């Protein structure tokens, strides 16, 4: 960008914590000069400066200013436009991504792990439209991201990244799964093109709620890949994993550590219905409960509802536990004790327990003889047709 007039504008909505995101996530990757330039441009938004004034304000040489500007462009924080056949420029500043979007971004997330390490990535996981710009008559000269920044990225780092990155179903982060072991010797069977966020989330989720280890999961994924069409079928993988419920499972000394599917099946002593299976998956995926919390919740609800396990009531209790931020076995046990105590007190005082009316409903209104006669007549008429 040669010397001339520079108009500064912004586009997009700046979230409340945008400075935290810029400082903790972007700054380690974009250099201090780029970080300083970003704040300067934001402070001068809506102004038009010449190059000399810009250099005085930031304290950079022209060469360093150019380098800092291009870095901001690479990280999608800035776009630069030039008016045809002139030295008039428009720089448009964009807000940083939200922390969650930055960490799961295919480029930025990997780059952060490569430069800062998985521990920093993991720690920051836990720590945390727009005015239309008239660019008519201008040509965008923004520098694209230089892919050479990731030229040393390797399969080992990719495996680590897969286990670290946020999941997408609950807004939380993906459950623990040993992807490093899973990816060993899987390049031909399950190549990188199959390792989309959706597929990896599915594998991790199924492994957790059905109690399948990394080595065993390899076998199911292998069978879910068509050797002739070279396509991966998530639906087939789910069917294969579902079939594992037919295999007998020996309960461990502590049954609450079992995977939720087999725990539910053991508590029922009967094959699992598809509706029940879907509901248990929701408890794990939608609400983000650990296996121990899911199992305690399942046992409690089967007990208080007389083995009915109706979705409406299960989701009502699950939502309450989620609002109470119940995440550990101890918290779940304490909540169950409190709820049981409340039910007993309510029964003694004649107060409703909060269960739906149809759980305890017993009809006591006598049937009308006239209505009964009409119903029998209609039934006979229908049978004679």
Secondary structure, 3 states (H helix, E strand, C coil): CCCCEEEEEEECCCCCCHHHHHHHHHHHHHHHHHHHHHHHHHHCCCCEEEHHHHHHHHCCCHHHHHHHHHHHHHCCCEEEEEECCCCEEEEEEECCCCHHHHHHCCCHHHHHHHHHCHHHHHHHHHHCCCCCCCCCCEEECCCCCCHHHHCCCCHHHHHHHHHHCECCCCCCECCCCCHHHHCCCCCCCCCHHHCCHHHHHHHHHHHHHHCCCHHHHHHHHHHCEECCCCEECHHHHHHHHHHHHHCCCCCCCCHHHCCHHHHHHHHHCCCCCHHHHHHHHHHHHCCCCCHHHHHHHHHHHHHHCCCCCCHHHHHHHHHHHHHCCCCCHHHHHHHHHHHHHHHHHHHHHCCCCCCCHHHCCCCCCCCCHHHHHHHHHHHHHHHHC
